[in-house]
Amino acid sequence: MLRITDARTGEPADATPARRGLTRVEAHVPHPDATGLRVLLVADVLVRALEIGGTPVWTVLNGPSETAELRSRAADLGVRPFEEERYGGAGLGEAQVLHVLGPGGRVPPGLRVGVAGVEAGPGVLDDADATALRLALLARPRAEPLRLSAGGLAEAGRTLRHWRGAVAGWATRPSGPIPDPVRGQLRGAWENDLDVPAVLAVLRRVETSGTVPDGARFETYAYADRLLGLELTRDIGRGVPG
């Protein structure tokens, strides 16, 4: 079961409703800047985690008056569309609401998923590869401030190219099931306060493991990418870099 630290109380709380029903994930993004993108990306990953666990989700964007720029950048990052907020009431069949917000955000009652700010130098966001930017934003715990640099984004890009090449190679091997301990580690990571850096650490261990077959490595990375959204299987069939 997914549990999230409530930014209001500092205590862990269930992110899935006690009674069956719809969960509303509302992203509060006052500005279409790097911090706003991080808030929306965390909301996207939260939605993915809930859906993997079988929870129906309704997504809402509480954003700036002009959202076109924010939506364009978010789409480039692989963030699925959020509806614009039209009223403050609960949705039909809604059992719980989760508010995802950055520093200083004020929201109605409900579980609050806090996201720290992002500092980005001039032009860094404009010049970044979108999926490398997604990885860079996910690689640090969401409650820690993040400084984006051209060097950090280049390193994220190298990691993605390496992993995609590895996944493309593993895809040519006989398929194998994800080992139960590995699946448990992945689920345990993202169900523990949506700890995406811990999910990435599991993938690094699987890559270098001497006991996980290549086919099982492929299935592990493909499964984790349902949460991460990093297009790790993109290069299958394109040839493995030499």
Summary of the structure (lengths in Angstrom):
residues: 242
radius of gyration: 18.1
end to end distance: 41.5
largest distance: 55.8
contacts: 759
relative contact order: 0.15
helix: 42%
strand: 17%
